[in-house]
Amino acid sequence: IDSMASAGPPSTFTEKNVKPVTIMGSIGTAMLWAGWNENDLWMTVAGGAILLLTTIFAVWVFSSNQSLERSELPSNEATESDSEDEAAPGAPAVKSGEKWLRFPHEPIRSLLTVKSGDTNKAPSDDAVAYLIGVQEYLAVELLEIAGNIAKQQAKSGDDSNLPAISSSQVSQALREDKELADVLDGNTDLLLSCCSFEPDEKSLNLILEGVRGILKIAHPHAKIEEAAGRVVYEKTLLACYHVATCAKKINNKTEGKESNIGVHSKEVEAGVSEIYKGAILDHAISEGFKARLRYMQDFD
């Protein structure tokens, strides 16, 4: 037993480890049985001690193996998060740990803030993460269609040879997908009044960096013009405005206008369910839930 233990934890609980455990267990059992039948106290104690040490060794080997297997498992989430960080360096997030959210959180937070008299009820962070997840999903859908249109017009199957996606191609993408157009269509001037959306140069650069990062999901080597990137962002933000408006109404109804409790993720999900339809609804809820879940995992 001592010689086996001194070798350190084995990498696998294979036949090499099982054989000595089986032999020592058999010896201990035989001595315990013989000592009991012959009323030999010392043999009984020795057999019991051997069985106890064998059991301890077996548990130690097994637990060491389990820990080693867990440490060697590849972390898909970490890899995905790292690759996304490279796609959109410096993109603002709900909190510093959430670089995987590419779009800025302040416009979404502003949309979800319930204004009641002189007081403002701030939304929960997971509600903000949920709605950003929805916004980024809509952006991926729009950019995928716009990129396909750019390929068709350039008669190229290779993203790297495409000219940058233009605003007209983004507009054409909306015309070609009615379901997406129903969600994203509208006058983006409304954003100025609802959340004072007029980004400065720094904010605009972060927004465009986020759009480029999201474009890599649909078309890894494609590029996009600055004006087209801004259209994509504003269209998806407007879609979130309608969800936020619905979520705030639900909050006022469930919590009461005098409550200090702001919008939370369940109310955002209810807003998505009321505003969106069909496949877009299913995917929006799925991506919003993933964003919320990752937010909660990051700060457990």
C-alpha positions as CSV (number, residue, x, y, z in Angstrom):
1,I,0.0,0.0,0.0
2,D,2.8,2.5,1.0
3,S,4.7,1.8,-2.2
4,M,1.6,2.4,-4.4
5,A,0.7,5.6,-2.5
6,S,4.2,7.1,-2.8
7,A,4.1,6.9,-6.6
8,G,1.6,9.9,-6.6
9,P,-1.9,10.0,-8.2
10,P,-2.1,7.8,-11.3
11,S,-3.4,9.4,-14.6
12,T,-6.1,6.8,-15.1
13,F,-7.9,4.2,-13.0
14,T,-7.0,1.3,-15.3
15,E,-6.1,-2.3,-14.8
16,K,-2.7,-1.2,-13.5
17,N,-4.4,0.3,-10.5
18,V,-7.3,-2.1,-10.2
19,K,-5.1,-5.3,-9.9
20,P,-3.3,-4.4,-6.7
21,V,-6.5,-3.1,-5.1
22,T,-8.2,-6.4,-6.0
23,I,-5.3,-8.5,-4.6
24,M,-5.0,-6.5,-1.3
25,G,-8.8,-6.5,-0.9
26,S,-8.9,-10.3,-1.3
27,I,-6.0,-10.8,1.2
28,G,-7.7,-8.5,3.7
29,T,-11.1,-10.3,3.3
30,A,-9.5,-13.7,3.7
31,M,-7.6,-12.7,6.9
32,L,-10.7,-11.1,8.3
33,W,-12.8,-14.2,7.6
34,A,-10.2,-16.6,9.0
35,G,-9.6,-14.5,12.1
36,W,-13.3,-14.3,12.8
37,N,-13.9,-18.0,12.4
38,E,-10.8,-19.0,14.6
39,N,-11.4,-16.2,17.2
40,D,-8.0,-14.8,16.4
41,L,-8.1,-11.2,17.4
42,W,-4.8,-10.1,15.8
43,M,-5.7,-11.7,12.4
44,T,-9.1,-10.1,12.5
45,V,-7.6,-6.7,13.2
46,A,-4.9,-7.1,10.6
47,G,-7.5,-8.2,7.9
48,G,-9.7,-5.2,8.8
49,A,-6.8,-2.8,8.6
50,I,-5.8,-4.1,5.2
51,L,-9.3,-3.7,3.9
52,L,-9.6,-0.2,5.3
53,L,-6.2,0.9,3.7
54,T,-7.2,-0.7,0.4
55,T,-10.5,1.2,0.4
56,I,-8.8,4.5,1.2
57,F,-6.3,3.9,-1.6
58,A,-9.1,3.0,-4.1
59,V,-11.1,6.2,-3.2
60,W,-7.9,8.3,-3.5
61,V,-7.0,6.9,-6.9
62,F,-10.5,7.4,-8.2
63,S,-10.9,11.0,-6.9
64,S,-7.4,11.9,-8.3
65,N,-8.4,10.6,-11.7
66,Q,-11.7,12.5,-11.7
67,S,-9.9,15.8,-10.9
68,L,-7.4,15.2,-13.6
69,E,-10.1,14.5,-16.2
70,R,-11.9,17.7,-15.3
71,S,-8.8,19.8,-15.5
72,E,-8.0,18.3,-19.0
73,L,-11.4,19.0,-20.5
74,P,-11.3,21.8,-23.1
75,S,-13.5,24.8,-22.1
76,N,-15.6,25.6,-25.2
77,E,-17.1,28.6,-23.6
78,A,-13.7,30.0,-22.7
79,T,-12.4,29.4,-26.2
80,E,-15.5,31.0,-27.8
81,S,-15.2,34.0,-25.4
82,D,-11.5,34.4,-26.3
83,S,-12.2,34.3,-30.0
84,E,-15.0,36.8,-29.6
85,D,-12.7,39.1,-27.6
86,E,-10.3,39.1,-30.6
87,A,-13.1,39.9,-33.0
88,A,-14.2,43.0,-31.1
89,P,-11.4,44.4,-28.9
90,G,-12.5,47.0,-26.4
91,A,-16.2,46.6,-27.1
92,P,-18.1,47.8,-24.0
93,A,-20.1,45.3,-22.0
94,V,-22.6,45.2,-19.2
95,K,-19.6,44.7,-16.8
96,S,-15.9,44.4,-17.4
97,G,-16.0,40.6,-17.4
98,E,-18.4,40.4,-20.3
99,K,-16.3,41.4,-23.3
100,W,-18.3,38.8,-25.3
101,L,-21.1,41.4,-25.6
102,R,-20.0,43.6,-28.4
103,F,-22.6,46.3,-28.5
104,P,-22.5,49.2,-25.9
105,H,-24.8,48.8,-22.9
106,E,-25.7,52.4,-22.2
107,P,-28.3,52.8,-25.0
108,I,-30.0,49.6,-23.9
109,R,-29.9,50.5,-20.3
110,S,-31.4,53.9,-21.2
111,L,-34.2,52.2,-23.2
112,L,-35.0,49.9,-20.2
113,T,-34.9,52.6,-17.5
114,V,-38.4,53.3,-16.2
115,K,-38.9,57.0,-15.7
116,S,-41.5,57.8,-13.0
117,G,-41.8,61.5,-12.0
118,D,-38.4,62.7,-10.7
119,T,-37.1,59.2,-10.1
120,N,-35.7,56.6,-12.5
121,K,-35.9,52.9,-12.0
122,A,-32.8,51.3,-13.4
123,P,-33.1,47.8,-15.0
124,S,-31.2,44.8,-13.7
125,D,-27.9,44.0,-15.3
126,D,-29.2,40.6,-16.5
127,A,-32.1,42.4,-18.3
128,V,-29.6,44.6,-20.1
129,A,-27.5,41.5,-21.1
130,Y,-30.6,39.7,-22.3
131,L,-31.6,42.6,-24.6
132,I,-28.1,43.1,-25.9
133,G,-28.1,39.4,-26.8
134,V,-31.3,39.9,-28.8
135,Q,-29.9,43.0,-30.5
136,E,-26.7,41.2,-31.5
137,Y,-28.8,38.2,-32.9
138,L,-30.8,40.6,-35.1
139,A,-27.6,42.2,-36.3
140,V,-26.2,38.8,-37.3
141,E,-29.4,38.0,-39.3
142,L,-29.3,41.3,-41.1
143,L,-25.6,41.2,-41.8
144,E,-25.8,37.6,-43.1
145,I,-28.5,38.6,-45.7
146,A,-26.6,41.8,-46.7
147,G,-23.4,39.9,-47.1
148,N,-25.1,37.3,-49.3
149,I,-26.5,40.2,-51.5
150,A,-23.0,41.7,-51.7
151,K,-21.7,38.2,-52.9
152,Q,-24.4,38.0,-55.6
153,Q,-23.8,41.5,-56.9
154,A,-20.0,40.9,-57.0
155,K,-20.5,37.4,-58.4
156,S,-18.1,36.1,-55.9
157,G,-18.3,33.2,-53.5
158,D,-15.3,34.5,-51.4
159,D,-15.8,37.0,-48.6
160,S,-12.3,38.3,-48.8
161,N,-12.7,39.6,-52.4
162,L,-15.9,41.5,-51.7
163,P,-16.2,45.2,-51.6
164,A,-17.4,46.5,-48.3
165,I,-21.1,46.0,-47.6
166,S,-23.0,49.2,-48.3
167,S,-26.1,50.9,-46.8
168,S,-28.0,50.1,-50.0
169,Q,-27.3,46.4,-49.5
170,V,-28.4,46.6,-45.9
171,S,-31.7,48.2,-47.1
172,Q,-32.1,45.6,-49.8
173,A,-31.6,42.9,-47.2
174,L,-34.6,44.3,-45.3
175,R,-36.7,44.4,-48.4
176,E,-35.9,40.7,-49.2
177,D,-36.7,39.3,-45.8
178,K,-40.2,40.4,-44.8
179,E,-40.1,38.7,-41.3
180,L,-36.9,40.6,-40.5
181,A,-38.2,43.8,-42.0
182,D,-41.3,43.7,-39.7
183,V,-39.0,43.7,-36.7
184,L,-36.4,46.2,-37.9
185,D,-38.4,48.6,-40.1
186,G,-39.1,52.0,-38.7
187,N,-37.8,55.6,-38.4
188,T,-34.6,55.5,-36.5
189,D,-35.0,59.3,-35.7
190,L,-37.2,58.0,-32.9
191,L,-34.0,57.0,-31.1
192,L,-33.0,60.6,-30.6
193,S,-36.1,61.3,-28.5
194,C,-36.4,58.0,-26.7
195,C,-32.8,57.6,-25.5
196,S,-30.9,60.7,-26.7
197,F,-29.0,58.5,-29.1
198,E,-26.4,60.6,-30.8
199,P,-23.0,58.9,-30.3
200,D,-19.8,60.9,-30.1
201,E,-16.8,59.8,-32.2
202,K,-15.5,57.4,-29.5
203,S,-18.9,55.7,-29.0
204,L,-19.4,55.4,-32.8
205,N,-16.0,53.7,-33.2
206,L,-17.0,51.2,-30.5
207,I,-20.3,50.6,-32.2
208,L,-18.7,50.0,-35.6
209,E,-16.1,47.7,-34.0
210,G,-19.0,45.8,-32.5
211,V,-20.8,45.6,-35.9
212,R,-17.5,44.3,-37.6
213,G,-17.1,41.7,-34.9
214,I,-20.7,40.5,-35.4
215,L,-20.2,40.5,-39.2
216,K,-17.4,38.0,-38.7
217,I,-19.9,35.5,-37.4
218,A,-21.9,35.5,-40.7
219,H,-19.1,36.4,-43.2
220,P,-15.6,36.0,-41.6
221,H,-13.7,38.0,-44.2
222,A,-16.2,40.6,-45.2
223,K,-16.0,44.3,-44.6
224,I,-18.7,46.9,-44.1
225,E,-18.9,50.7,-44.8
226,E,-19.1,53.0,-41.8
227,A,-22.5,54.3,-42.9
228,A,-23.9,50.8,-43.4
229,G,-22.6,49.7,-39.9
230,R,-24.4,52.6,-38.3
231,V,-27.6,51.7,-40.1
232,V,-27.3,48.1,-38.8
233,Y,-26.8,49.3,-35.3
234,E,-29.6,51.8,-35.3
235,K,-32.1,49.4,-36.9
236,T,-31.4,46.8,-34.3
237,L,-31.5,49.4,-31.5
238,L,-34.9,50.6,-32.7
239,A,-36.1,47.0,-32.6
240,C,-35.0,46.8,-29.0
241,Y,-36.8,50.1,-28.2
242,H,-40.1,48.4,-29.0
243,V,-39.2,45.5,-26.7
244,A,-38.1,47.8,-24.0
245,T,-41.3,49.8,-24.2
246,C,-43.4,46.7,-23.8
247,A,-41.2,45.4,-20.9
248,K,-41.6,48.7,-19.0
249,K,-45.4,48.5,-19.3
250,I,-45.3,45.0,-17.9
251,N,-43.1,46.2,-15.1
252,N,-45.5,49.0,-14.2
253,K,-48.3,46.5,-14.2
254,T,-46.7,43.8,-12.2
255,E,-44.5,45.9,-9.8
256,G,-46.7,49.0,-9.6
257,K,-45.7,52.6,-10.6
258,E,-44.5,53.4,-7.1
259,S,-42.2,50.4,-6.9
260,N,-38.4,50.9,-7.0
261,I,-37.9,47.6,-8.8
262,G,-36.8,48.1,-12.3
263,V,-37.2,46.0,-15.4
264,H,-35.7,42.5,-15.1
265,S,-34.9,39.8,-17.7
266,K,-38.3,38.0,-17.4
267,E,-40.1,41.2,-18.4
268,V,-37.7,41.7,-21.3
269,E,-38.4,38.1,-22.4
270,A,-42.2,38.8,-22.2
271,G,-41.7,41.9,-24.3
272,V,-39.8,39.9,-26.9
273,S,-42.6,37.4,-27.0
274,E,-45.2,40.1,-27.5
275,I,-43.4,42.0,-30.2
276,Y,-41.6,39.3,-32.3
277,K,-43.2,36.4,-34.2
278,G,-42.2,33.1,-35.8
279,A,-38.6,31.9,-36.1
280,I,-37.2,35.3,-35.1
281,L,-39.1,35.0,-31.8
282,D,-37.6,31.6,-31.1
283,H,-34.0,32.7,-31.9
284,A,-34.3,36.0,-30.1
285,I,-35.4,34.3,-26.9
286,S,-32.7,31.7,-27.3
287,E,-29.9,34.3,-27.8
288,G,-31.2,36.6,-25.1
289,F,-31.3,33.7,-22.6
290,K,-27.8,32.7,-23.6
291,A,-26.5,36.2,-23.0
292,R,-28.3,36.3,-19.6
293,L,-26.9,32.9,-18.6
294,R,-23.4,33.9,-19.5
295,Y,-23.8,37.1,-17.5
296,M,-24.9,35.1,-14.5
297,Q,-22.0,32.5,-14.9
298,D,-19.4,35.3,-15.2
299,F,-20.5,36.8,-11.8
300,D,-21.4,33.7,-9.8
